[in-house]
Amino acid sequence: MRDFIRRMGLGAALAAVALTPALLPGQARAEKFINILTGGTSGVYYPLGVGLSKIYGDAMPGTKVQVQSTKASVENLNLLEQGRGELAFALGDSVKLAWEGDPEAGFKHKLDKLRGIAAIYPNYIQIVASKDSGIHTLADLKGKRVSVGAPKSGTELNARAIFAAAGMSYKDLGQVQYLPFGESVELMKNRQLDATLQSAGLGVSSIKDLASSIPITIVAVPKAVAEKLGAPYVSEPIPAGTYDGQTADVETVAVVNFLVTRKGVSDEAAYEMTKLLFTNLKTLEASHKAAARIKLANALKGMPIPLHPGAAKFYKEQGLLK
């Protein structure tokens, strides 16, 4: 009898092992992981990151893809260096300063593990004021309440650079707020803030929301300021009709965004991430129209860091590299 129970116990144990989910067909655990570092949910990085996550998740079996909302460029690059992400969105000037290890920009040392995937779309520095504030020019911002983006974010680095090129500093402002896009807009709607500076793709949801809620003025950044800034900044217009009530083009400056990975991400994963980006651009446009500005021909322009070998393999196949 005792032998029979022992035999039954062993049989039950074997049956339990046989039914363990890890061993059932189609239940293999993900062997790879991609964490996409983006920005605030009301910006452009986040919806594009969500779009990429779906593309990667559908086309890369056995890979778990996650999207992380962050304070954007500077935080993203530091997280990559720490091995806490596999792909990140970042502004070109932030990437350059990270590679150089500029402590004033938020990089305590040279981030030498960073590797390039692609130059993508340009970020437009969009300075928006409420009509009631009476702000029409950069000089009019003096003494006003202005949000310049999250502390030491790519947007905030842009703000510092633009004010300096215009002969101004934060000391000239009446009040400086370091807030994400969405929070800045809510304060402007409630008349607790006069203006916001946002570095994002055209048609960013936060400014669209603001323009549909209150009358706004888009403040020009003159070409003379762009020329003083120099590379990686370029003078670009915000086309008329981009936002409600905007009846004419407005001069501003733009800086290219990059997708960045790191040393330690496999050549195969970097190759797939790069290839799937460029073979699914139409799909990505459904996430945000900024994706319409991503062009394979521009993928290597202004790349401030070494390319990842996996990305380089894709560009060689496309004839962009020898």
LOVO-491386 format. One record per residue: residue in one letter; x, y, z of N, C-alpha, C in turn. Coordinates in steps of 0.1 Angstrom, whole numbers, plus 5000, padded with zeros to 4 digits. Layout:
BEGIN
AXYZXYZXYZ;...
This chain:
BEGIN
M500849885000500050005000500950135000;R501950125009502850245010503550264996;D504050154990504650164977503750224966;F502450194967501450234958501250394959;I501250434972501050584974502250654969;R503450594972504750664968504750674952;R504250564946504150564931503250674926;M502050684933501050784929501550924931;G502350944943502851074946503851114935;L504751024931505651054921504951084907;G503951014904503151034892502551174892;A501951214904501351344905502351454903;A503551434909504551534908505051554893;L505151434886505551444872504551514864;A503251484867502151544860502151694862;A502451734874502451884877503551954870;V504751884869505851944861505551954846;A504851844841504451844827503451964824;L502752004834501752104831502252244835;T503452254839504052384843503952474830;P503452604831503352694820504652704812;A505752714818507052734811507252624801;L506652504803506852394794505752374784;L504652444786503552434776503952494763;P503352444752503652504739503252644738;G504152734732503852874731503952954743;Q504552894754504652974767506152994770;A507053004760508453024763508553164768;R509453184778509753314784510553404774;A510253534775510953624767512453624770;E513353614760514753604762515453744762;K514753834755515353974753514354074759;F514954194762514154294768514654434762;I513654514758513954644752513154744761;N513854834768513154944775513455074767;I512355134762512455254754512255374764;L513255464765513255574773512755694765;T511655764770511055864761511056004768;G509856054772509756184778508456194785;G507956314788506656324794505556284784;T504456244790503356184782502656284773;S502856414775502156514767503156564756;G504356504755505356544745505256454733;V506256454724506256374712507056244714;Y508056244722508856124725507956004729;Y507056034738506255924744505355854734;P504555924726503755854716504555784706;L505655844702506555774692507155644699;G507555654711508055544718506955424719;V505755464722504655364722504455304708;G504555384698504455334684505555234681;L506755274685507955184682507755054690;S507255064703507154944711506254844704;K505154894698504254804691504954734679;I505654814671506354764660507354664664;Y508154694674509154594679508554474685;G507454494693506854374699506254284689;D505654334678505054254668506054174659;A507254244657508254184648509454114654;M509554124667510654064674510253954684;P509953834679509453734688510453704700;G509853684712510753654723511353774729;T510853894725511354014731510254094738;K510554124750509554204758509954354757;V508954434752509254574750508454664759;Q509154754765508454844775508754984772;V507855074775508055224773508055294786;Q509055374789509255444801509155594799;S508255654806508055804806509155864815;T509955964811511056014818510956174817;K512056234822512256374821512956404807;A513056314799513556324785515156324784;S515656394775517056374770518156344780;V518356434790519456424799519256294808;E518056284813517756164821517956034813;N517456034801517455924792518955874790;L519755974787521155934784521955884796;N521655944808522255884820521755744823;L520455724821519855594823520455484814;L520655524801521355434791522755394796;E523455494800524855474805524855374816;Q523855384825523755294836523155154833;G522855134820522355004816520854984819;R520155094821518755094825517855124814;G518255104802517455114790518255064778;E517455034767518154984755518055084743;L517055174744516855264733516355394740;A516855514735516355634741516255744730;F515255834733515155954725515956064732;A516656154724517456254730517756364719;L517756494724518156604716519656594712;G519956644700521356634695522356704704;D521956824709522956894718523156824731;S522156764736522256684748523256564746;V523056494734523856384731525356424730;K525556534724526956584722527556614736;L526756684744527356724758527556594766;A526656494765526856374772528156304768;W528456294755529656234750530856304755;E530756444757531856524762531956514777;G530856474784530856474798530856614804;D529756694800529656824805528856824818;P529456854830528756854843527656954843;E527857074837526857184837525557134830;A525657044821524456994814523856874821;G524456834832523856714839524556584837;F525756594832526556464829527856474837;K527956394848529056404857530356354851;H530256274841531456224834531056194820;K532056164812531856134798531056004797;L529856004790529055884788529555804776;D530555724778531255664766530655534762;K529555494769528855364764527755394754;L527455524752526455564742526855524728;R525855474721526055444706524855484698;G525055534686524055594678523155484671;I521855514669521055444661520655524648;A520055644651519655724639519355864643;A519555964634519056094635517556084630;I516656144638515256134634514656264630;Y513756324637513056444633513656564641;P513456684636513956804643512956844654;N513556884665512756944676512757094674;Y511557154674511457294673511257364687;I512057464690511957534702510757624701;Q509657594708508457664706508157744719;I508257874718507957964729506558024727;V505657984737504258024735503858104747;A503158214745502658304755501158324754;S500558354765499158384765498958524759;K497958544751497758674745497558784756;D496958744767496758844778498058894784;S499158814782500458854789501058974782;G500658994769501259104762502659074756;I503058954757504358904752504358884737;H505258954730505358934715506858904711;T507858944719509258914715509958854727;L511158804724511958744735512258854746;A512458974742512659074752511459104762;D510259074756509059094764508958984775;L509758884775509658784785510258834798;K511058944798511658994810510559034820;G510758984832509859014843508558924843;K508458834834507358744832507558614839;R506458534841506458404847506558304835;V507758234835507958144823508358004828;S507857904822508257764824509257724813;V510457664818511557634808511757484807;G510857404812510957254811511557194824;A511557064825512056994837513557034838;P513957044851515357074854516356994846;K517357064839518356994832517856894822;S516656914817516156834806516756894793;G516556824781516956884769516357014766;T515057024769514357154768514957264776;E515257234788515857334797517257384792;L517957284787519257324781519057414769;N518057384761517757474750517357614754;A516557624765516157754771517357834775;R518257774782519457844787520257894775;A520457814765521257844753520557964745;I519257954743518558064736518558194743;F518358194756518358314764519758384763;A520758294765522158344764522458414751;A522058344740522258404727521558534724;A520458544731519658674730520058774740;G521158754748521658844757520858854770;M520158744773519358734785519758614794;S519158604806519358494815518058474823;Y518058364831516858344839516658464849;K517758524853517658644862516758754857;D516658754843515758864837514258834839;L513958704841512558664842511958694856;G510658724856510058744869509958624878;Q509758514871509658384878509958274869;V510758174873511158064865510557934871;Q509757864862509257734867509857624858;Y510157514865510857404858509757284858;L508957294847507757204847507757124834;P507157004834506856934821505857014813;F505756974801504857044791503457054796;G502856944800501456934804501157024816;E501957024826501757104838501957254834;S502857294826503057434821501757484815;V501157404806499957434799498757464809;E498657374819497557384828497657514836;L498957554840499157674847498757804838;M499157794826498857904816497257914815;K496557804814495157814813494557884825;N495157864837494657914849495258054852;R495958114842496558244843497658254855;Q498258134858499358134868500758134862;L500758144848502058144841501758224828;D502858294824502658384812503158314799;A504158224800504658164788505358034791;T505557954781506157824783507157804771;L508257754773509257714762509257564762;Q508857514750508757364748509557324736;S510457234738511257174727510657044722;A510057044711509256924706509056934691;G508456824686508056824672506856914670;L506656954658505557044654504256974657;G503257054662501956994665501956914678;V502856944687502956874700501556894708;S501056794714499756784719499556894730;S500556924738500457014749500057154744;I500757204733500557334728499257334720;K498857224713497557214706496457234716;D496657174728495657184738495557324743;L496657384745496657524750495957624740;A496357604727495857694717494357674715;S493857554718492357534717491657584729;S492357624739491757664752491757814754;I492857884751493058024753493758084741;P493558214738494358274727495858284730;I496658244721498058244723498858324713;T500158354717501058414708502358324707;I502758294695503958214694505158314692;V506058314701507158414702508258374692;A508658464683509758434674511158424680;V511958334675513358334678514058384665;P514558504665515058554652516258484647;K516458494633517658424627518958464633;A519058594637520258634643520658554656;V519658514663519858434675520358294671;A519658244661520058114656521558114651;E521958214644523258224639524258234650;K523958304661524858314673524958174680;L523858104680523857974686524757874679;G524657874666525457784657524957634659;A525757544653525357404653525357354668;P524457264671523457194662522157264659;Y522057394663520857464661520757524647;V519657524641519357584628518157664628;S518057764619516857844619515757774611;E514557764616513457694609512157764613;P511157774603509957834607508957734612;I508057784621506857704625505757744615;P505357654606504457694596503157744601;A502557844594501257894597500257784598;G499357794607498257694609498657574617;T499957574622500357454630499457444643;Y499157564648498257574660497057664658;D496057644665494857734663495257884665;G494757964656494958104658496358154652;Q497158064647498458104642498258124627;T498258254623497958284609499158304600;A500358304606501658324598502758244603;D503758214594504958144598505658224610;V506258154619506958214630508358154630;E509358244629510758204630511158144643;T511858034643512457984656513657904653;V514157824662515357744660514957594662;A515657504655515357364657516657294659;V516557174665517757094667517256944665;V518156864659517756734655517656634667;N516656554668516556444678517356324673;F517756244682518456114679517855994687;L517855884681517655754688518955704692;V519155674704520455634710520355494717;T521355414716521455294723522755294731;R523155174735524455174743525255044740;K526455054743527354934743526754834752;G526754704748526154604756524854554750;V524154634742523054594734523554514722;S523054394720523554304710523454364696;D524454324687524354374673523054334666;E522554214669521354174663520154264668;A520054294680518954384685519054524679;A520254574679520454714673520154714659;Y520454614652520154594637518654594635;E517954514643516554494642515854624645;M516254694656515654824660515754924649;T516954934643517155024632516354994620;K516454874615515754824603514154844605;L513654804616512254814618511754954619;L512555044624512255194624511955234610;F512955214601512855264587511955194578;T511655064581510654994573509255004578;N509055084588507655104594507355244596;L507955334589507655484591506255524589;K505555464580504155504578503255454590;T503655344595502955294607503255384619;L504455434620504855514631504155654630;E503955694618503255824617501855834623;A501255714625499955704631500055744646;S501255724652501555754666501655904668;H502355974658502556114659503056164645;K502556274640502956324627504356364626;A505056384637506456414637507256314629;A506756184630507456074623507556094608;A506756184602506756214588508056284584;R508756334594510056404591511256314592;I510956194596512156094597512456034583;K513656054579514056014565515355934566;L515355814559516555734559517755814554;A517555894544518655974538519356064549;N518656104559519156194569519656114582;A519555984582519755904594521155924600;L522155964592523555974598523956114599;K523156214595523556354596523756404610;G524956454612525156524625525356424637;M525456294634525556194645526756234654;P526556264667527656314675528356204683;I527956084682528555964689528755854679;P529655754683529855644674528555564671;L528455514659527255424656527455294663;H526255234666526355094671526555004659;P527454904660527754814649526554754643;G525454724651524254664645523554764636;A523554894640522954994631523755014619;A525155014621526055034609525854924599;K525554804603525254694594524054724585;F522954784591521854814583522154924573;Y522855034577523155144568524055094557;K524955004559525754944549524954874538;E523954804543522954734534522254834525;Q521954954531521255054524522055144515;G523355124516524355204508524655334514;L524355354526524655484533526055484539;L526555364541527955344546528655244537;K529955264536530755174528531155054536;
